[in-house]
Each structure stands twice: as C-alpha cells, then as structure tokens.
Amino acid sequence: MPNDILDSSDNHLLRNQTIHLSQRVQKSKRIRRYLRRINKLAIKTIESPDGDLIDCVPSHLQPAFDHPLLKGLKPLRPTNHGWRKSIQLWTDSGESCPDGTVPIRRTTMKDVLRAGSLHKFGRKSFSKQNTKISSNDQLRPVGDVTGDCYSGARLYIHVWKANETDQYDFRLSQVWMASGNSTSNDLNTVEAGWQVNPKLFGDNSPRFFTYWTADSYGTTGCYNLLCSGFVQTNNRISLGAAISPRFSQNGRELDIGIPMIIAKDAKHGHWWLEIGPGIVVGYWPSLLFSRLHSHANMVQFGGIMVKARSMGLNAPAQITAGDISVGGVGKATNTQDLEAAEALDKLVPLCSVGIFARQHM
C-alpha cells in the first residue's frame, strides 16, 4: 500500500511538472511569434554602448502599417530642419540609419518576460502597480487645462538620470493630449515625454517614449512602436532608446532642456510629435481615434514618480506656484514654458493652468 501511495503522489507531481513545462513552452512560442512580427527585417543594425540593438527598418515596413486601418498606406514625409544635436546614446559613435529607414529598438525575450505576459507588455498598468505601493509612494504632479478645442501643445522638459533599481520603480515627465471620458471607455490620448522604467526597459536610463490609447487604456495602444499605430518618420530618433549620459551634470541631472510639441495638422488631421526645434519624430494617424479624430478637449502635463515599497522609499515631491518639481530636482517644467493651441498653427501661453498633485493608493 505505501508503494501505491508513493506511486500515485509521484504520478501527480509528474503530471503537474508536465503541464507547467507545456505552459512554459506555449508561452515561449507565443512570445517568439510576437518578436518575429514586431522586429522587422532591418537593412542595418547598430549596437548601442548600453547593449541595445537599433534596427534600421524601411519606413514603409515599420509596425504601424500592420494595423488594419493603415495597411497599404505609406508614411508621410515631413521636412526635418534646425536642431541637429545628437541626444541619444546609440548615435554617440557617429552611426546613423540611412534615409528612408527608421531606427527601431529591437525587442527581446527578456523585455517581454519582465512584463509577466504578452498582454501586459508595452502597456500602461498603473492600477496594477498601485496594489504594491503605499499611499505615499506614488505622486502625480499634473498641470491641467480643459477647454472646448485644442489642436496642440508645447512644453520644455528637463531630463535627469535616476537611481531606480526595483522593477516597479518608475518616473516620467510628459504631455497628454486627450479627449473623451475614461468612465465610458472612450478616452483617447496621445502622449509623449521621457521616462525611467526598469520594468519595460531593464535599466534606469531615461528614455524618450510615446503612447496612445483609443479606449481608456483598454485593448488599444502601446508604448513606442511595440504595436501598430504610431508612424515614425525620423531616422535620427529611436523611441525607447536611452538618452546620452554625456549630458549628465553631477552624475544625475541631464543638462538639457528639450522642447516638445504635439500638434494636429490641418490637411490630414494627424497628431504630429516634434522633439527639439524642427525634429519631427512622427505622427499618430487620425484613423486610430474616435474622439481625437477632431480635436482634444484637455491638455495635461507633469510627472509621475513611483518608488516600490520593497525598497522602503517614498517619493517626495513639492508643488510651488511657479513650477512643477518632482522629487526635489532643481530644474522643473515651468508654467511659462507651456503653450496650447486653440487654433491650428497658433500656440498661446497657458496663463491659467490648474496645478495639482494626486496621490494614489
């Protein structure tokens, strides 16, 4: 009898191990299929000093054009001018992507595994993170302006290198153009800025990013080019690539103020992103949206800082009348550096911006 019991227990354990192995194999296969789909055939690959691989992909083959509404279309070709300064680590060696291509940070198996699942990868998940942090650990200093019709916004962002080590540590500075209502699941946003996100990128380097959603962060949208949607047109900026540390000041703050513009064009209705004077990165096609297809009714700007509870750290921040300051960093986004467009091609200073801080459980 004891041998029968032992055999039964062993069989149960063996079955469980077989099931778990099968699940891991299936998960690995799904991730590999995704990687084959999202990592497009490159005509040149550049290895960044931080280990990132930057693929130079023909612009018409980028992930955006896998979207059903964008299939068969070709990217628009804006004229870049003005600011030629290199600000990303992968360009420090002097390497660049040829004309007609866009630089795309290659996604790896490790990137996806850090997210826990393909469904979570490349998507915002603050609500899930909030269960792991205390009420003092997440603070969102945000400026907010609401109106009937906005077609663009401009601000200056200052970038600094942080010391996040936990995968749940996170900080960003960004601008949102939004329309719709989150409670009715029709919130549309286009977003851009910089962030330090170890869970997404695997390190604590500050990186440029874009994001979009057409259904209140439900099933649509993603960061950067991790799904079909945002169309990149620039061959010098790689979304998700690290900002060069040669701009560091005292080992932390990057001595660089970067103008950033999101604006809707009158001809096609697309939302264009510009980083630095004249450096057009790309656009969110109007076909992606129901509410932002016409205009935005809200502009938001500010920062989000999360410190994981496991680190025993809080995220101190202060709001003053003149600026938004995250984590006590000296340089912040000043309200006089903020503008919105109530008419196409006409940016006006935001003189009455509501500034508030939100803490989340």
N, C-alpha and C positions, 0 to 999 in steps of 0.2 A: 504493500500500500504506500509506504513512504516514497518508493521509487516512482509510483504512478503520479503522486502529488508533485514530486520534483519535475517529472517529465512534463506535466501539464503547465507548471509555472514557467519552465524553460520555453515551451512552445508559445505561451502567451507573450513572453519577453521577445522571442524571436519574431513573432508577428508584428509587435509594436515597432521593433527596430526596422523591419522590412517596410512597414508603412511610412515611417519617418524618412527612411532613405529614399523611398519613392517620391515623397513630397518634396524633398530637397532637390532631387533630380528634376522633377517637373518645374520647380521654381527656377532652377538654373537654366532650364531650356527656355522658359518664358523671358527671362532677363536677356539671354543671348539673342533671342529673336528681336527683342526691343533694341538692343545695341546694334544689330545689323541694320535695323530700319532707321535709327536716328543718326548713326555715324555714317555719313555719306562718303562716297568714293572721292578721295582727295587727289589733286594733281601735285600737291606738295605738302609736306608735313614739317612743322617747325617745333623743335623741342625747347620748351621754356626752361630757364635755370631752376625753377621750382618743381620740375618734373612733369608739368602739364604738356600735353601734345596738342598743338594747334594745327588743325587740318584746313588747308586752303581748298574750299569746295566751290565748284562753279555755281554762280549765284542763282541760276535757274533750277539747280538741283537741291537747294537747301530745304530743310524740313518743312518750312512754311507751305510749300506747294504740294505737300501730301494732303493738305486739308481739302475736303470735298468741294468747298466753295471756291478754292483757289487753284484747283488743278487746271493745268493748261495755260495759266496766266504767266506773265513774265514780270520780273521786278522792275519797278520804275527806277530811273537812273538820275538822281539829283546831282547837281554840281557841287562838289566839296571845295571849299576855299578857306583862306585865312589861316587859322591856328594849325601849325604843323608839328607841334611838340609831341614827342612820344611819351606816353604816360603809363604804359603797361609793360610788365616785366618781360613778356615774350618778345618784345621788339628791341630790347636793350642791346642785343647782339648785332643789330642792323638788318636782320632778316625781315622780310615782309611777304605778304601774299600778292600774287600778280593781279593786275587789273582783270576784272571780270570774275573774280572769285571773292568769297567772304571767309574770314578766319573764324573757325568754329572750334571751341574747346572740346576735345574728344571725351565722351562719356565712358566711364569704365564700370566694370562689375562692382568694384569697391564702392563707387559713388552710389549705385543703386542699393547695395546691401546696407549701407549706413541708414537709408530711409526706412528699412524694415520690409518694404513691399514696393512693387511697381506702382500700385495705386497711389501711394504716398509720395513717391519720388518726384521731385521737381514742383511740388505743390505747397502752398502755404498751409500750415497746420497749427496755428497759434492756439486754437481752442484745445487741442490735444496736449500741447506743451503746458498749458496752464494748470493741468492736474498735477504737474510735477514741480511747480514752483509756488512759493508763498506769496502772500498779497503784497509784500514789499519788494519782490524780486522782479516784477515787470512794470515798467513805466513807459507810457507813450506820450511824450510832449508833442502836441499837434497844434498846428495853426489851421484854421478852418474858415473858408469863405463860401457862402451859399448865395446863389442868385438864380436868375431865370435862364441865362445862356452864357456859357464860357466856351471859347474856342481855343484857348491856350494858356500856358503859364510858364514863367521863367523864374529861376532862383539860382543862387550861388551856394554850392555845397562845399564844405571843408572835410577832408578825408584824413583819418588817422588810423594807425595800426593799433589793435587792441591785443589783450593777452588771454583771450578765450581759449580754454583747453577742454572743457566739457562739451559733448556734442549738443547739449541743449542751450549752451551759451550762444547768444545771438545779439547782434546790434545792426541797426541800419539807419540811414538818413535818406529820405526820398520825397517825391512828389506824387500825388494821386490826382488824376482827373476822373471824375465819377458821375454817373447818372443812374437813376433807378432807386430801388429800395431793397435792402437786404432781407427784410421780413417777408417780402413777396417773391424772393429768389430771382429777381430780375435786375440786381445791381450789376452794372457794367463799369469796369475800371480799366484804365491804362496807367501803369506805374513805372517809375524809373528812379534810380539812385545808386547808392553803394551800400554794401553790407559785409559784415564779418559773420560767416555762417559755417562753423566747423562740420555740422551735420550734413550740409549739402556739398561742401567743397573739400572737407577733410583737413583744413588748416585754419589758421587765424589771420590770413591775409585779407585786406579789404579788396573787394571786387565790385565792378560795375554790374548792374543787373537790370533787367526789365521783367515786368509781369503783366498779365491781363486775365480778366475773367468776364464772362458774359452771363453768369448765373449765380452771383453771390458766392464765388469760390466753391461751387459745387463740382460739376464734372468737366467744366471747360477751363482752358487757360493753363499757364505754367510759367516757370521762370525761363527767361532767355530763349534759347532755341531747343528746349527739351521736349517740345511738342510742336505741332504745326500751328502757325498763327502769325507771330511777328516776322516781318520780312526785313532782313538785313541788306543794306546797300553799300556798306562801307568796308573797305579791305584793310583798314588800319586799326580798327577797334574790334576786340573779341569779347563778346558778352560772357561774363563769368570768369574772365582771366584776371589774374592778380594785378593790382596797381603797383608800379615800380617802387621799391623801397628806397631808391636813390633820392626820393623827395622827402625822406624822413628828417625830422627835426627833434633832437634829443631822444632818438630811438622810438618815438611814439607817433606824434602827430605829423602828418604829411603836410609840408609847407606848400600846399597847393589848393587854391580856390577854383572850383570848376563850375562854370556857368552851364546850366542845363535847361533846355527848352522842350516842352511838348506843345505842339500846335497842330491844329486841323487845317488842311489845305482846302481851298475853295473849289478847286476843279474836280478832285476825286473824292473828297470827304474823308481821306485817310488821316490818322493821327501820327504825326512825324516826331521823331526824337532827335534832338541835336545836343551834343556834348562838346562844349568849347565853341568858340566863335567859328561858325561855318562848317563844323564837323557833323554832318548828318549821318546818323547811325543806321536808320531805317524807319519803318512805319508799321503801325497796326492797321490792317485793311478794314475799311468801314463795314465790309460784308460780315465781319465777325460779330457785330453787335446789333442789338435791338434798340437800346436807349442811346448809346454813344454814336449811333449812326447819324444823328443830327447834331447834338451838342452835349456839353457837360453842364450840370447844374450845381456842381460842387468841386472846389479845388481844396485839397488838403496837402499839408507839408509838415515835416517834422521827423522825429526819430523814435525808434523803438529799441529798448535795451532789455535783455533777459539775462539774468545770472542764475545758473542752475542751483537748486537748493543743496545738491550734493556737495557743492563747493563751499558751502557755508558763507556765501557772499550775498550782499544786497546790491541793488543798482541805484546808487544815489543820483539824484538829478535835481536841478533847480530851474524854475521859470522866473525870468525877470521881465520887466516891461519892455525892454529893448531887444531881447533876443530869445532864442531857444537854445538852451545849453544842456547837453546830455552828458551825464557822468562827470561834471565839473570840468570838462575840456574847455580850454580858454577860448578857442575860436568856435563860433556857432553861426547858425544861419540867422542873419539879422533881418528884421521885418522890412527894412528899407531895400533889401536885396530881392524882394518878392514882387512879382508882377503877374497880372492875369489879363487875358484878352477877352473883352466883351464884344469885340467885333474883329473880323479877320484882319490880320496884319496890323493890329493896333493894341500894343501892350501898354497897360497903365499900372502905376504903382498901387499896391494894396494898402490903403491908408487905415482901414478899419477891420483889421484881421482879428478874429476871436482866437486867443491862445489859451489852451487848457491842457491839463495833464490828466491822463486816465490811468488808474491802476486797476489791474485785473486779478481776480482770484485764480 
